[in-house]
Amino acid sequence: MTDEAIETSAAPQGPTVADPVGGLLAALDLTDTGARTSEDIFTGPSQWTAHGRVFGGQVLAQSLIAASRTVETDRPAHSLHGYFLRPGDVALPITFSVDRIHDGRSFSTRRTQAYQNGLPIFSMIASFQTDDPGIDHQIDMPDNVPDPESLPSIAETLGHIEHPIAQNWAYARPFDIRHVGQPIYVSADSARVERQAIWMKALRPLPDEPILHRAAMAYASDYALLEPIFRRHGLAWMTPGLKSASLDHAMWWHRPGRADEWFLYVQESPSAQGGRGLATGRMYSRDGVLLATVAQEGTIRVPR
């Protein structure tokens, strides 16, 4: 939801994460409270982060899981549109209310609101559809992309930095993240381009539940999506005083895929203005199938 630059000032030391994927699965294993008003109510935990605010990908994925619990399993999620309203507190659990807006012959629509302390921190509408035949095409995956095994992992890139945020990113994330080209964690990219590509996959196999893989992809989709904006303007995560925050997030799933197999996340930024930047992304399976498309706008505050 909110990302901060890796600053040299003291940051709180967090817990050691022995199994990041287990933490992801625990976060997505929502509790059905049994409460019913006009909505379905679920609760879920918050994962620790070094800056104390709930990771946007976490609440995004949890909100999708909550909505899916109220839809028949033959209707997978095909899109979501959400707004980050307030920073979430990692010390508090999250309550999710799901409004069953509509069930048609082919589509179901749900609204999920995520709350802490009685206030909404995230609001999302998601749509689900039966598997229907129809026209089919896709934009092809870029050519000549290096294999993920030939690229350094985030642990290899940041693991030597003795700072809580760097250590959290290196060892506590449930995804193996490998940049095609120079990462911009520590230093900026001199090329000043508004695009990048990243290989990603869960650190270990996930259960064979299609909605879980779509939720895990939603979780991962919030990693690094604003980085093409940083690249275009010569910024790195370690730029002193840099602050960024996700404002909204949209995602469309096109075809089935697995989050525990390598997928290529191709990202670009078409525009930045007024203290905001827009970024889009496409997720491809290793064999070139377009799995999902993502869009996000965020605030980018650069020190003068």
PyMOL commands that set and color helices and strands:
alter all, ss='L'
color gray80, all
select helices_A, chain A and resi 20-28+56-68+148-150+154-158+164-171+210-221+227-232
alter helices_A, ss='H'
color red, helices_A
select strands_A, chain A and resi 2-4+31-36+40-44+77-84+94-103+107-116+119-129+175-180+195-202+243-253+263-273+276-285+290-301
alter strands_A, ss='S'
color yellow, strands_A
deselect
rebuild
show_as cartoon
